[in-house]
Amino acid sequence: MTNYLSTAQGRRIAYHQTIGQDPGVVFLGGFRSDMEGTKALYLEDWAKSQGRAFLRFDYSGHGQSSGAFLDGAIGDWFEDALAVIAALTNGPQVLVGSSMGGWISLLVAKTIPERVAGLVGIAAAPDFTEDSMWGGFSDVQKLALTEQGRVELPSDYSDEPYVITRRLIEEGRNRLVLRSRLSLPFPVRLLQGTADTDVPVSVALRLLDHAEGPDIRLTLSKGDDHRFSTPSCLSMITAAIDDILAGGKDAAIR
């Protein structure tokens, strides 16, 4: 059954929660995705089989949550994530962030590091509004965004184009994590497909190089794309969570 949380910003966030052992696992989805995706449902089933607490939710403007997608921006979705973690979980959690969810996980980790037991980034896309979108726009697209407030991009996943708003780009500049110190003092596992055309390997390498922490690893999976949802990819995700729950680097030594 879908439940709803009302946030301080007046948004109504849809979520599904599995009660179980802590540290729990929180899944943070990607741009324009929702909590009914393959990875979210697989992790929910895995958590139930383990007796592990688990939470999946829709950002505002996504899935079953309130609001219009085009009205949203990174900061809004970050606030949604903070609200559900604060209200619905206890103690440190393992954050599993897919694509944009990887960026939002990093923002959460910077803001409330005491509530993070570890982080799994799946094709994590920090700063993508600036580096991928704005940085990849032509002069014509930049002018359209500035003057008209929006630009349309083709999508590989839908017949409908991606509509990118000026607010998404401008607000995202207040949320960049690769321009200043990024301390991640807990186990971090970054998973990346080499055939990912949405978030290339160079992004994962940049994040690996920029982040500071005692236990950060990047695993490249040859031939896998941005969905990262094949049976072997899904097994890699749960293996990364298991490694974090077992103690990360120290567990590998024992």
C-alpha positions as CSV (number, residue, x, y, z in Angstrom):
1,M,0.0,0.0,0.0
2,T,1.2,3.5,-0.9
3,N,1.6,5.9,2.0
4,Y,2.1,9.6,1.9
5,L,4.3,12.1,3.9
6,S,3.5,15.8,4.0
7,T,6.7,17.8,4.0
8,A,7.4,21.2,5.5
9,Q,7.4,22.7,2.0
10,G,3.8,21.5,1.5
11,R,4.6,18.6,-0.8
12,R,3.0,15.2,-0.5
13,I,5.5,12.4,-1.0
14,A,4.4,8.9,-1.9
15,Y,6.4,6.1,-0.3
16,H,6.5,2.3,0.4
17,Q,8.3,1.2,3.6
18,T,9.4,-2.2,4.7
19,I,9.9,-2.6,8.4
20,G,13.0,-4.5,9.4
21,Q,16.4,-4.5,10.9
22,D,18.6,-1.4,10.8
23,P,20.7,0.0,9.3
24,G,18.0,0.3,6.7
25,V,18.3,0.8,3.0
26,V,16.9,3.9,1.2
27,F,16.5,3.9,-2.6
28,L,16.8,7.2,-4.4
29,G,15.7,7.1,-8.0
30,G,16.7,8.9,-11.1
31,F,15.6,11.9,-13.1
32,R,11.9,11.3,-14.3
33,S,11.9,7.8,-12.8
34,D,9.7,6.5,-10.0
35,M,9.7,4.0,-7.2
36,E,8.1,1.3,-9.3
37,G,11.3,0.7,-11.3
38,T,13.1,-2.6,-11.6
39,K,15.9,-1.7,-9.2
40,A,13.6,-0.3,-6.5
41,L,11.3,-3.4,-6.5
42,Y,14.2,-5.8,-6.7
43,L,15.8,-4.2,-3.6
44,E,12.5,-4.2,-1.8
45,D,12.1,-8.0,-2.4
46,W,15.8,-8.5,-1.3
47,A,15.3,-6.4,1.9
48,K,12.2,-8.4,2.8
49,S,14.1,-11.7,2.3
50,Q,16.8,-10.3,4.6
51,G,14.5,-8.9,7.2
52,R,16.1,-5.5,6.4
53,A,14.3,-2.1,6.7
54,F,13.8,-0.6,3.3
55,L,12.3,2.6,1.9
56,R,11.5,3.7,-1.6
57,F,9.7,6.9,-2.5
58,D,8.8,9.3,-5.3
59,Y,10.2,12.8,-5.4
60,S,7.7,15.6,-5.9
61,G,6.6,15.8,-9.5
62,H,7.5,12.1,-10.0
63,G,5.3,9.0,-9.8
64,Q,2.5,9.2,-7.2
65,S,3.8,12.3,-5.4
66,S,2.3,15.7,-5.6
67,G,3.4,18.5,-7.9
68,A,4.3,18.9,-11.6
69,F,7.7,17.6,-12.8
70,L,8.5,20.7,-14.7
71,D,8.1,22.8,-11.6
72,G,10.8,20.9,-9.7
73,A,14.6,21.2,-9.4
74,I,17.4,19.3,-7.7
75,G,17.0,21.3,-4.4
76,D,13.3,20.4,-4.2
77,W,14.0,16.7,-4.7
78,F,16.9,16.9,-2.2
79,E,14.5,18.4,0.4
80,D,12.1,15.5,-0.3
81,A,14.8,13.0,0.4
82,L,15.8,14.7,3.6
83,A,12.2,14.8,4.7
84,V,11.5,11.1,4.2
85,I,14.8,10.0,5.8
86,A,14.3,12.2,8.8
87,A,10.6,11.2,9.3
88,L,10.6,7.5,8.4
89,T,14.0,6.0,9.3
90,N,16.0,5.5,12.4
91,G,19.7,6.0,12.8
92,P,22.2,5.6,9.9
93,Q,21.0,4.3,6.6
94,V,22.6,2.8,3.5
95,L,21.7,5.2,0.6
96,V,21.4,3.6,-2.8
97,G,21.2,6.3,-5.4
98,S,20.6,5.7,-9.1
99,S,21.8,8.3,-11.6
100,M,20.3,11.6,-10.3
101,G,19.6,9.8,-7.1
102,G,23.4,9.4,-6.7
103,W,23.8,13.2,-6.7
104,I,21.0,13.6,-4.2
105,S,22.5,10.9,-2.0
106,L,25.8,12.9,-2.0
107,L,23.8,16.0,-1.0
108,V,22.2,14.1,1.8
109,A,25.6,12.7,2.9
110,K,27.0,16.2,3.0
111,T,24.1,17.5,5.1
112,I,23.5,14.7,7.6
113,P,26.6,12.5,7.5
114,E,25.7,11.1,10.9
115,R,22.6,9.5,9.3
116,V,24.6,7.7,6.5
117,A,26.0,4.2,7.1
118,G,27.2,3.8,3.6
119,L,26.4,4.8,0.0
120,V,26.0,2.9,-3.2
121,G,26.0,5.0,-6.4
122,I,24.6,3.3,-9.5
123,A,25.7,5.4,-12.5
124,A,25.8,8.3,-10.1
125,A,25.3,11.6,-11.9
126,P,26.5,14.5,-9.7
127,D,26.3,18.0,-11.1
128,F,24.6,16.7,-14.4
129,T,22.5,19.8,-14.8
130,E,25.6,21.9,-15.2
131,D,28.2,19.5,-16.7
132,S,26.0,17.4,-19.0
133,M,23.0,19.5,-19.8
134,W,24.2,23.1,-19.8
135,G,27.7,22.1,-20.8
136,G,26.3,20.1,-23.7
137,F,23.9,22.7,-25.0
138,S,24.5,24.6,-28.2
139,D,24.5,28.4,-28.3
140,V,21.0,28.2,-29.8
141,Q,19.7,25.9,-27.0
142,K,21.3,28.1,-24.3
143,L,19.6,31.2,-25.8
144,A,16.2,29.4,-25.9
145,L,16.6,28.3,-22.3
146,T,17.5,31.8,-21.2
147,E,14.8,33.6,-23.2
148,Q,12.0,31.1,-23.3
149,G,12.7,29.3,-20.0
150,R,12.8,25.8,-21.4
151,V,14.4,23.7,-24.1
152,E,13.4,20.2,-25.4
153,L,15.8,17.3,-25.8
154,P,15.2,13.9,-27.4
155,S,14.8,10.9,-25.0
156,D,16.2,7.4,-25.5
157,Y,13.5,6.1,-23.1
158,S,10.3,7.7,-24.3
159,D,8.6,9.2,-27.3
160,E,8.1,12.3,-25.3
161,P,11.1,14.8,-25.3
162,Y,13.0,15.8,-22.1
163,V,11.9,19.3,-21.3
164,I,14.6,21.1,-19.4
165,T,13.7,24.3,-17.6
166,R,15.8,27.3,-16.8
167,R,15.0,26.8,-13.1
168,L,16.4,23.3,-13.2
169,I,19.7,24.6,-14.5
170,E,19.9,27.7,-12.4
171,E,18.8,26.1,-9.1
172,G,21.2,23.1,-9.8
173,R,24.1,25.5,-9.6
174,N,23.4,25.9,-5.9
175,R,23.7,22.1,-5.4
176,L,27.0,21.2,-7.1
177,V,29.1,18.7,-5.2
178,L,32.2,18.4,-7.4
179,R,33.4,22.1,-7.0
180,S,34.3,21.9,-3.3
181,R,35.4,19.4,-0.7
182,L,33.4,16.2,-0.7
183,S,34.0,14.2,2.4
184,L,32.5,10.7,2.5
185,P,33.6,9.2,5.8
186,F,31.8,5.8,5.4
187,P,32.0,3.0,2.9
188,V,31.1,4.0,-0.7
189,R,30.6,1.7,-3.6
190,L,30.2,3.2,-7.1
191,L,28.8,0.9,-9.8
192,Q,29.1,1.9,-13.5
193,G,28.4,0.3,-16.8
194,T,31.0,0.9,-19.5
195,A,28.2,1.1,-22.2
196,D,26.3,3.9,-20.4
197,T,25.7,6.7,-22.8
198,D,23.8,8.9,-20.4
199,V,26.4,9.0,-17.6
200,P,29.8,8.1,-19.1
201,V,32.6,6.3,-17.2
202,S,34.4,9.7,-17.0
203,V,31.8,10.9,-14.6
204,A,32.4,8.0,-12.2
205,L,36.2,8.5,-12.5
206,R,35.8,12.2,-11.7
207,L,33.7,11.4,-8.6
208,L,36.2,8.8,-7.5
209,D,39.0,11.2,-7.9
210,H,37.2,14.1,-6.2
211,A,35.6,12.4,-3.2
212,E,37.6,12.0,0.1
213,G,37.1,9.0,2.3
214,P,38.7,5.9,3.8
215,D,36.8,3.3,1.8
216,I,35.6,4.3,-1.7
217,R,35.6,1.9,-4.6
218,L,34.5,2.0,-8.2
219,T,33.4,-1.1,-10.0
220,L,33.1,-1.0,-13.8
221,S,30.8,-3.6,-15.5
222,K,31.8,-4.1,-19.1
223,G,28.9,-3.7,-21.6
224,D,26.2,-2.7,-19.2
225,D,24.2,0.5,-19.9
226,H,22.5,3.2,-17.9
227,R,19.6,1.0,-16.8
228,F,22.0,-1.3,-14.8
229,S,19.0,-3.7,-14.3
230,T,20.1,-7.0,-15.7
231,P,20.2,-9.9,-13.2
232,S,24.0,-9.6,-12.9
233,C,23.8,-5.9,-12.3
234,L,21.1,-6.3,-9.7
235,S,23.2,-8.9,-7.9
236,M,26.1,-6.4,-7.9
237,I,23.9,-3.8,-6.2
238,T,22.9,-6.1,-3.4
239,A,26.5,-7.4,-3.1
240,A,27.7,-3.8,-2.6
241,I,25.0,-3.3,0.1
242,D,26.0,-6.5,1.8
243,D,29.7,-5.4,1.8
244,I,28.8,-2.1,3.5
245,L,26.6,-3.8,6.1
246,A,29.4,-6.3,6.8
247,G,31.8,-3.4,7.6
248,G,33.2,-2.4,4.2
249,K,37.0,-2.5,3.7
250,D,37.6,-4.2,7.1
251,A,35.2,-7.0,6.2
252,A,37.2,-7.7,3.0
253,I,40.4,-8.1,5.1
254,R,39.0,-10.5,7.6
